[in-house]
Amino acid sequence: MLHRLRPVLHRSGRERLTGTVEIDETYIGGFEEGLTGGQARRKKALVAVAVESGAEAGYGRSRMQVIPDASSATLMSFVADNVAAGGHVVTDGWSGYRGLSERGYIHEARNQTAARKAWVDPSTVAAEYPPGFSGR
């Protein structure tokens, strides 16, 4: 599996993703004794993932990158490097994605927690940024 992933992830000169692109970040790493939750620092890698969606055959191209943190500066840099300007970017309600609209993207934030509670498709519930919201 790694032999198939490496060439896709490390090919230079790739075109940026276009159309509707779903972006999220996650911690990747195996189970480690004594660590709780998925956000154990120094033991797992924080990875930003962008995937073209809405393609006729399901999902399209993707980009993954290990990032140092989930700050707005880091996430904006990841988006700018991997998504063509004017693209439709779908994210969760994380505040680090605020400002995408001002950078030339069509930004749609979805509230996954509210969708799960209401037993509906997350694409139908827009994320709201309450005043002072700065975390998950």
C-alpha contacts under 8 A as a table, 3 or more apart, distances in Angstrom:
res1	aa1	res2	aa2	distance
1	M	4	R	5.33
1	M	5	L	6.43
2	L	5	L	5.00
2	L	6	R	5.97
3	H	6	R	5.68
3	H	7	P	7.24
4	R	7	P	6.37
4	R	8	V	7.16
5	L	8	V	5.42
5	L	9	L	6.20
6	R	9	L	5.22
6	R	10	H	6.03
7	P	10	H	5.40
7	P	11	R	5.92
8	V	11	R	5.87
9	L	63	R	6.60
9	L	64	M	6.82
11	R	14	R	6.51
16	R	81	D	7.29
16	R	82	N	4.91
16	R	83	V	4.88
16	R	84	A	5.18
17	L	21	V	7.08
17	L	51	V	7.83
17	L	52	E	6.54
17	L	61	R	7.07
17	L	62	S	7.57
17	L	82	N	6.03
17	L	83	V	4.62
17	L	84	A	5.82
18	T	21	V	6.87
18	T	52	E	6.96
18	T	83	V	6.23
18	T	84	A	5.63
18	T	87	G	5.67
18	T	88	H	7.88
19	G	52	E	6.90
19	G	53	S	7.81
19	G	87	G	5.32
19	G	88	H	5.88
20	T	52	E	5.78
20	T	53	S	5.62
20	T	54	G	6.63
20	T	87	G	6.31
20	T	88	H	4.58
20	T	89	V	5.92
20	T	90	V	7.20
21	V	50	A	6.31
21	V	51	V	5.38
21	V	52	E	4.36
21	V	53	S	5.78
21	V	83	V	7.58
21	V	87	G	7.24
21	V	88	H	6.11
21	V	89	V	4.96
21	V	90	V	6.09
22	E	50	A	5.59
22	E	51	V	5.29
22	E	52	E	6.35
22	E	53	S	6.66
22	E	89	V	5.90
22	E	90	V	4.65
22	E	91	T	6.04
23	I	48	A	7.29
23	I	49	V	5.60
23	I	50	A	4.39
23	I	51	V	6.56
23	I	89	V	7.05
23	I	90	V	6.20
23	I	91	T	5.32
24	D	48	A	5.90
24	D	49	V	5.52
24	D	50	A	6.76
24	D	91	T	6.20
24	D	92	D	7.07
25	E	46	L	6.88
25	E	47	V	5.46
25	E	48	A	4.19
25	E	49	V	5.88
25	E	70	A	7.53
26	T	46	L	5.68
26	T	47	V	5.42
26	T	48	A	6.56
26	T	49	V	7.93
27	Y	38	G	6.12
27	Y	39	Q	6.17
27	Y	44	K	5.95
27	Y	45	A	5.40
27	Y	46	L	4.42
27	Y	47	V	6.06
28	I	38	G	7.89
28	I	44	K	5.54
28	I	45	A	5.27
28	I	46	L	6.39
28	I	47	V	6.91
29	G	43	K	7.25
29	G	44	K	4.82
29	G	45	A	6.54
30	G	44	K	7.78
31	F	35	L	7.91
32	E	35	L	5.86
35	L	40	A	6.57
36	T	40	A	7.18
37	G	40	A	6.76
38	G	44	K	7.94
39	Q	44	K	7.25
40	A	43	K	5.90
40	A	44	K	6.30
41	R	44	K	6.18
41	R	45	A	7.95
42	R	45	A	7.52
45	A	66	V	6.51
45	A	67	I	7.84
46	L	66	V	5.73
46	L	67	I	5.74
46	L	68	P	6.84
46	L	69	D	6.96
47	V	64	M	6.57
47	V	65	Q	5.45
47	V	66	V	4.32
47	V	67	I	5.66
48	A	64	M	5.63
48	A	65	Q	5.37
48	A	66	V	6.33
48	A	67	I	6.54
48	A	75	L	7.82
48	A	78	F	7.57
49	V	62	S	7.25
49	V	63	R	5.75
49	V	64	M	4.53
49	V	65	Q	6.74
50	A	62	S	5.49
50	A	63	R	5.14
50	A	64	M	6.48
50	A	82	N	7.72
51	V	59	Y	6.91
51	V	60	G	6.61
51	V	61	R	5.96
51	V	62	S	4.27
51	V	63	R	6.53
52	E	55	A	7.33
52	E	59	Y	5.78
52	E	60	G	4.81
52	E	61	R	5.59
52	E	62	S	6.31
53	S	58	G	6.60
53	S	59	Y	4.69
53	S	60	G	6.02
54	G	58	G	6.20
54	G	59	Y	6.46
54	G	60	G	7.95
55	A	58	G	5.10
55	A	59	Y	5.66
55	A	60	G	6.05
57	A	60	G	7.75
63	R	82	N	6.99
65	Q	78	F	7.89
67	I	70	A	7.41
67	I	74	T	7.16
68	P	74	T	7.65
69	D	74	T	6.76
70	A	74	T	6.37
70	A	75	L	6.31
70	A	96	G	6.69
71	S	74	T	5.35
71	S	75	L	6.22
71	S	96	G	5.43
72	S	75	L	5.18
72	S	76	M	5.87
72	S	95	S	7.39
72	S	96	G	3.92
72	S	97	Y	6.14
72	S	98	R	7.45
73	A	76	M	5.27
73	A	77	S	6.20
73	A	96	G	7.69
74	T	77	S	5.22
74	T	78	F	6.29
75	L	78	F	4.99
75	L	79	V	6.19
75	L	96	G	6.57
75	L	97	Y	6.74
76	M	79	V	5.13
76	M	80	A	6.07
76	M	96	G	7.93
76	M	97	Y	7.05
76	M	100	L	7.32
77	S	80	A	5.11
77	S	81	D	6.08
78	F	81	D	5.25
78	F	82	N	6.17
79	V	82	N	5.25
79	V	83	V	5.43
80	A	83	V	5.76
80	A	84	A	7.22
80	A	85	A	7.53
83	V	87	G	6.73
84	A	87	G	5.76
85	A	103	R	7.91
85	A	104	G	5.78
85	A	105	Y	5.91
86	G	104	G	5.40
86	G	105	Y	4.61
86	G	106	I	6.34
87	G	105	Y	5.34
87	G	106	I	6.05
88	H	105	Y	6.09
88	H	106	I	4.55
88	H	107	H	6.00
88	H	108	E	7.40
89	V	105	Y	6.61
89	V	106	I	5.95
89	V	107	H	4.92
89	V	108	E	6.13
90	V	107	H	6.05
90	V	108	E	4.77
90	V	109	A	5.77
90	V	110	R	7.23
91	T	94	W	7.72
91	T	97	Y	7.32
91	T	107	H	7.65
91	T	108	E	6.39
91	T	109	A	4.87
91	T	110	R	6.20
92	D	109	A	5.16
92	D	110	R	4.90
92	D	111	N	5.99
92	D	112	Q	6.84
92	D	127	A	7.18
93	G	97	Y	7.69
93	G	109	A	5.44
93	G	110	R	5.97
93	G	111	N	5.79
93	G	127	A	5.33
93	G	128	E	7.15
93	G	129	Y	7.20
93	G	136	R	7.92
94	W	97	Y	6.11
94	W	98	R	7.80
94	W	134	S	7.95
94	W	135	G	6.68
94	W	136	R	6.18
95	S	98	R	5.38
95	S	129	Y	7.57
95	S	133	F	7.12
95	S	134	S	5.83
95	S	135	G	6.54
95	S	136	R	7.99
97	Y	100	L	6.24
98	R	101	S	7.73
99	G	102	E	5.28
99	G	103	R	6.61
100	L	103	R	5.09
100	L	104	G	6.75
100	L	105	Y	5.57
100	L	106	I	7.35
100	L	107	H	6.04
101	S	104	G	5.47
101	S	105	Y	4.92
101	S	106	I	5.67
101	S	107	H	5.63
102	E	105	Y	7.25
108	E	126	A	7.38
109	A	126	A	5.89
109	A	127	A	5.12
109	A	128	E	7.97
110	R	122	P	6.26
110	R	123	S	6.26
110	R	124	T	7.74
110	R	125	V	5.78
110	R	126	A	4.59
110	R	127	A	4.60
111	N	114	A	5.59
111	N	115	A	6.37
111	N	122	P	6.49
111	N	125	V	5.69
111	N	126	A	5.59
111	N	127	A	4.29
111	N	128	E	7.47
112	Q	115	A	5.00
112	Q	116	R	6.16
112	Q	122	P	5.24
112	Q	125	V	7.48
113	T	116	R	5.23
113	T	117	K	6.30
114	A	117	K	5.16
114	A	118	A	6.18
114	A	122	P	7.93
114	A	125	V	7.12
115	A	118	A	5.10
115	A	119	W	5.86
115	A	120	V	5.11
115	A	121	D	6.15
115	A	122	P	4.97
115	A	124	T	7.69
115	A	125	V	6.07
116	R	119	W	4.91
116	R	120	V	6.35
116	R	121	D	7.81
116	R	122	P	7.37
117	K	120	V	7.92
120	V	124	T	7.27
121	D	124	T	5.74
121	D	125	V	7.53
122	P	125	V	5.48
123	S	126	A	7.39
129	Y	133	F	6.22
130	P	133	F	5.50
